[in-house]
Amino acid sequence: MGEYGNRALEGAKRKGAMACKTGFNRRSCPYEDHRTYRGAVTFSRAFIKAWLEGWDETNKELKDEDR
């Protein structure tokens, strides 16, 4: 298993990396910030974070290759 220790989060990170490689911008993250009826945050933020980390890491790698 990867750095998250959770297959679903690893998948979200891979999807973010693939989105970057295929030309999607950072704001195209498909995960939404869901809240409970009382306004508490849910686990959805972990998926957002994982997707964005995948996108950011890949974007940095692609920029480093262009140098």
C-alpha positions as CSV (number, residue, x, y, z in Angstrom):
1,M,0.0,0.0,0.0
2,G,1.1,3.6,-0.5
3,E,1.5,6.5,1.8
4,Y,-2.1,6.7,2.8
5,G,-2.6,3.1,3.7
6,N,-6.1,3.3,2.1
7,R,-6.8,2.0,-1.4
8,A,-9.6,4.5,-2.0
9,L,-7.4,7.5,-1.1
10,E,-4.5,6.0,-3.2
11,G,-7.0,5.8,-6.1
12,A,-8.0,9.4,-5.6
13,K,-4.3,10.5,-5.7
14,R,-3.7,8.4,-8.9
15,K,-6.8,10.1,-10.5
16,G,-5.5,13.5,-9.7
17,A,-2.1,12.7,-11.2
18,M,-3.8,11.3,-14.4
19,A,-6.0,14.4,-14.6
20,C,-2.9,16.6,-14.6
21,K,-1.2,14.5,-17.2
22,T,-4.2,14.6,-19.5
23,G,-4.5,18.4,-19.3
24,F,-7.2,19.0,-16.7
25,N,-6.7,22.0,-14.5
26,R,-6.4,21.9,-10.7
27,R,-10.0,23.2,-10.2
28,S,-11.4,20.2,-12.0
29,C,-11.3,18.0,-8.8
30,P,-14.4,15.9,-8.9
31,Y,-14.7,15.5,-5.2
32,E,-17.0,17.9,-3.3
33,D,-16.8,19.1,0.3
34,H,-19.8,17.3,1.9
35,R,-21.0,18.2,5.4
36,T,-23.3,16.6,7.8
37,Y,-26.7,18.1,8.6
38,R,-25.1,19.7,11.6
39,G,-22.4,21.3,9.5
40,A,-19.5,19.0,10.6
41,V,-17.0,18.0,7.9
42,T,-16.9,14.5,6.5
43,F,-14.2,12.2,5.1
44,S,-14.7,13.9,1.7
45,R,-12.0,16.3,2.5
46,A,-9.4,13.5,2.6
47,F,-10.4,12.6,-1.0
48,I,-10.0,16.2,-2.1
49,K,-6.6,16.4,-0.4
50,A,-5.4,13.2,-2.0
51,W,-6.6,14.2,-5.5
52,L,-4.9,17.6,-5.2
53,E,-1.7,16.1,-3.9
54,G,-1.6,13.8,-7.0
55,W,-2.3,16.7,-9.3
56,D,0.3,19.0,-7.6
57,E,3.1,16.4,-7.6
58,T,2.5,15.5,-11.2
59,N,2.4,19.2,-12.2
60,K,5.7,19.8,-10.4
61,E,7.3,16.8,-12.1
62,L,6.1,18.0,-15.6
63,K,7.4,21.5,-14.9
64,D,10.8,20.1,-13.8
65,E,11.1,18.1,-17.0
66,D,10.6,21.2,-19.1
67,R,13.6,22.9,-17.5
